[in-house]
Amino acid sequence: VQLQASGGGLVQAGGSLRLSCEASTRIIGLKVMRWYRQAPGKEREWVGSILMNGSVNYVDSVKGRFSISRDRAKKAVYLQMNSLEPRDTAVYYCNVDTVYGTSWGQGTLVTVSS
């Protein structure tokens, strides 16, 4: 599955962005969709996940500010980011697990200025 992430950009602290991750085709055997991020000089960090039953989980640092959703056609996952902080600056990646394996998107840069 090829994934295309978009929606990143430059935003002031307190602002919002909505990231999208769209698949090139319908995803067969989908198990979970995730967002990760990698800040400059740091390791890639899991941000949140959405299971096929709609259950979502987030890393503590984004709880109450970020929200993951997906479309019913199982071709896209979204990350709504509110109340952004400079520490949220990172390249954001989407990731999907299917019964056939794991696929990653190419990443989209989010920069939050203070």
Residue frames relative to the residue before (quaternion, step in Angstrom):
aa qw qx qy qz dx dy dz
V 1.0000 0.0000 0.0000 0.0000 0.00 0.00 0.00
Q 0.2302 -0.7553 0.5977 0.1389 3.58 -0.89 0.94
L 0.1513 -0.7998 0.5800 0.0316 3.53 -0.86 1.06
Q 0.1312 -0.7815 0.6081 0.0467 3.56 -1.00 0.89
A 0.1474 -0.7940 0.5869 0.0576 3.56 -0.55 1.20
S 0.0556 0.7895 -0.6081 0.0607 3.55 -1.09 0.73
G 0.5957 0.6137 -0.4111 0.3154 3.53 -1.33 0.11
G 0.5087 0.6519 -0.4267 0.3662 3.56 1.22 -0.12
G 0.1780 0.7807 -0.5886 0.1117 3.52 -1.31 0.21
L 0.5984 -0.5356 0.4558 0.3837 3.50 -1.37 -0.30
V 0.0704 0.7928 -0.5987 0.0902 3.54 -0.83 1.03
Q 0.4817 -0.6523 0.4969 0.3090 3.57 -1.14 0.57
A 0.6364 -0.5128 0.4069 0.4079 3.54 -1.21 0.50
G 0.7497 0.3385 -0.2855 0.4918 3.52 -0.94 0.96
G 0.6054 0.5835 -0.3416 0.4198 3.54 1.26 -0.29
S 0.3996 -0.7060 0.5423 0.2186 3.52 -1.38 -0.05
L 0.0244 -0.7506 0.6592 0.0382 3.49 -1.33 0.50
R 0.1895 -0.7513 0.6173 0.1365 3.54 -1.24 0.49
L 0.1868 -0.7845 0.5862 0.0776 3.54 -0.62 1.16
S 0.1549 -0.7702 0.6136 0.0798 3.52 -1.15 0.73
C 0.0619 -0.7586 0.6471 0.0436 3.52 -1.19 0.60
E 0.0270 -0.8323 0.5524 -0.0371 3.54 -0.39 1.24
A 0.3583 -0.7311 0.5451 0.1998 3.52 -1.03 0.84
S 0.5640 -0.6250 0.4285 0.3282 3.52 -1.15 0.66
T 0.7852 0.0975 -0.0465 0.6098 3.57 1.17 -0.57
R 0.6567 -0.4433 0.3928 0.4668 3.53 -1.29 0.07
I 0.3636 -0.7450 0.5229 0.1983 3.55 -0.94 0.94
I 0.2036 -0.7896 0.5735 0.0780 3.54 -0.58 1.22
G 0.8327 0.1861 -0.1411 0.5021 3.57 -1.00 0.81
L 0.2422 0.8134 -0.4973 0.1799 3.56 1.16 0.60
K 0.1747 -0.7979 0.5723 0.0731 3.56 -0.92 0.91
V 0.7932 -0.1409 0.1417 0.5752 3.58 0.78 -0.97
M 0.1848 -0.7465 0.6293 0.1121 3.53 -1.20 0.67
R 0.0703 -0.8243 0.5616 -0.0155 3.57 -0.87 0.95
W 0.2201 -0.6999 0.6514 0.1931 3.49 -1.43 0.22
Y 0.0828 -0.7527 0.6522 0.0346 3.51 -1.14 0.83
R 0.1023 -0.7712 0.6184 0.1111 3.55 -1.28 0.14
Q 0.1321 -0.7683 0.6224 0.0693 3.49 -1.27 0.56
A 0.2329 -0.7773 0.5758 0.1006 3.51 -0.54 1.26
P 0.6587 -0.5150 0.3579 0.4158 3.60 -1.15 0.48
G 0.8475 0.1497 -0.1295 0.4926 3.56 -0.82 1.00
K 0.6812 0.4565 -0.2870 0.4952 3.57 1.26 0.10
E 0.5850 -0.5703 0.4442 0.3677 3.53 -1.32 0.29
R 0.6045 -0.5433 0.4310 0.3921 3.54 -1.25 0.43
E 0.1626 -0.8027 0.5732 0.0256 3.53 -0.93 1.01
W 0.4391 -0.6614 0.5403 0.2790 3.55 -1.02 0.81
V 0.2408 -0.7824 0.5621 0.1180 3.57 -0.94 0.94
G 0.7597 -0.2827 0.2174 0.5437 3.55 0.85 -0.95
S 0.2215 -0.7703 0.5899 0.0976 3.51 -1.33 0.39
I 0.1075 -0.7464 0.6476 0.1088 3.52 -1.30 0.43
L 0.2891 -0.7618 0.5603 0.1489 3.53 -0.81 1.09
M 0.6687 -0.5226 0.3434 0.4022 3.55 -1.23 0.26
N 0.6435 0.4878 -0.3378 0.4837 3.60 1.20 -0.31
G 0.6116 -0.5882 0.3309 0.4129 3.56 1.31 0.12
S 0.4802 0.6729 -0.4371 0.3544 3.56 1.24 -0.14
V 0.1249 -0.8028 0.5820 0.0337 3.57 -0.93 0.94
N 0.0630 -0.7662 0.6388 0.0298 3.52 -1.24 0.59
Y 0.1187 -0.8006 0.5865 0.0297 3.55 -1.10 0.74
V 0.5281 -0.5555 0.5205 0.3763 3.50 -1.29 0.36
D 0.6396 -0.5826 0.3372 0.3711 3.57 -1.01 0.80
S 0.6605 0.5608 -0.3177 0.3850 3.59 0.94 -0.85
V 0.7520 0.3593 -0.2203 0.5068 3.63 1.17 -0.34
K 0.4202 0.7182 -0.4684 0.2972 3.59 1.23 -0.09
G 0.7924 0.2653 -0.2299 0.4988 3.52 -0.93 0.98
R 0.7298 0.3775 -0.2288 0.5220 3.58 1.26 -0.25
F 0.7678 0.2895 -0.1487 0.5519 3.58 1.02 -0.80
S 0.0684 -0.7916 0.6068 0.0208 3.53 -1.19 0.62
I 0.2119 -0.7767 0.5845 0.1006 3.57 -0.88 1.00
S 0.0553 0.7720 -0.6322 0.0358 3.52 -1.10 0.77
R 0.1729 -0.7741 0.5967 0.1215 3.56 -1.26 0.19
D 0.4554 -0.6658 0.4979 0.3182 3.55 -1.17 0.35
R 0.6206 -0.6100 0.3589 0.3377 3.54 -1.13 0.66
A 0.6160 0.5406 -0.3522 0.4519 3.55 1.16 -0.36
K 0.3972 -0.7587 0.4368 0.2752 3.56 1.38 0.04
K 0.5195 0.6366 -0.4338 0.3698 3.53 1.04 0.70
A 0.8058 0.1984 -0.1052 0.5480 3.60 1.19 -0.22
V 0.1204 -0.7407 0.6550 0.0884 3.49 -1.29 0.56
Y 0.1992 -0.7974 0.5660 0.0631 3.55 -1.04 0.84
L 0.1404 -0.7535 0.6347 0.0979 3.53 -1.25 0.54
Q 0.1388 -0.7763 0.6131 0.0479 3.55 -0.46 1.26
M 0.0709 -0.8126 0.5784 -0.0129 3.54 -0.64 1.16
N 0.0370 -0.8004 0.5973 -0.0355 3.54 -0.61 1.19
S 0.8193 0.2156 -0.1688 0.5037 3.55 -1.29 0.34
L 0.0960 0.8433 -0.5219 0.0859 3.55 0.92 0.90
E 0.1846 -0.7684 0.6092 0.0663 3.51 -1.17 0.80
P 0.6575 -0.5134 0.3584 0.4191 3.60 -1.15 0.46
R 0.6379 0.5416 -0.3345 0.4335 3.61 1.03 -0.66
D 0.5917 0.5617 -0.3685 0.4456 3.60 1.26 -0.16
T 0.4392 0.6981 -0.4542 0.3370 3.57 1.28 -0.10
A 0.3307 0.7147 -0.5420 0.2933 3.54 -0.68 1.16
V 0.4549 -0.5700 0.5697 0.3788 3.50 -1.40 -0.04
Y 0.2167 -0.7916 0.5647 0.0866 3.54 -0.77 1.09
Y 0.1223 -0.7997 0.5877 0.0120 3.54 -0.91 1.03
C 0.2523 -0.7241 0.6123 0.1929 3.52 -1.14 0.64
N 0.1143 -0.7783 0.6173 -0.0096 3.51 -1.23 0.62
V 0.0276 -0.7896 0.6124 0.0284 3.56 -0.98 0.79
D 0.2268 -0.7300 0.6304 0.1351 3.50 -1.19 0.75
T 0.0076 -0.7648 0.6442 0.0084 3.53 -0.95 0.88
V 0.6802 -0.4622 0.3534 0.4460 3.55 -1.26 0.01
Y 0.6759 0.4927 -0.2795 0.4714 3.56 1.29 -0.32
G 0.7510 -0.3302 0.2213 0.5273 3.60 1.20 -0.24
T 0.5546 -0.6051 0.4754 0.3166 3.53 -1.38 -0.22
S 0.0894 -0.7831 0.6142 0.0401 3.55 -1.07 0.82
W 0.2117 -0.7698 0.5941 0.0983 3.54 -1.17 0.74
G 0.3930 -0.6612 0.5810 0.2661 3.52 -1.24 0.59
Q 0.6396 -0.5843 0.3609 0.3453 3.56 -1.29 0.26
G 0.5566 -0.6260 0.3903 0.3821 3.60 1.18 -0.21
T 0.0547 -0.7670 0.6387 0.0292 3.52 -1.18 0.68
L 0.4029 -0.7599 0.4706 0.1968 3.55 -0.82 1.07
V 0.0920 -0.7590 0.6439 0.0294 3.52 -0.98 0.99
T 0.0302 -0.7902 0.6118 -0.0180 3.57 -0.77 1.07
V 0.1041 -0.7941 0.5984 0.0223 3.55 -0.71 1.11
S 0.2027 -0.7970 0.5615 0.0917 3.56 -0.60 1.14
S 0.4372 -0.7090 0.4945 0.2484 3.53 -1.11 0.72
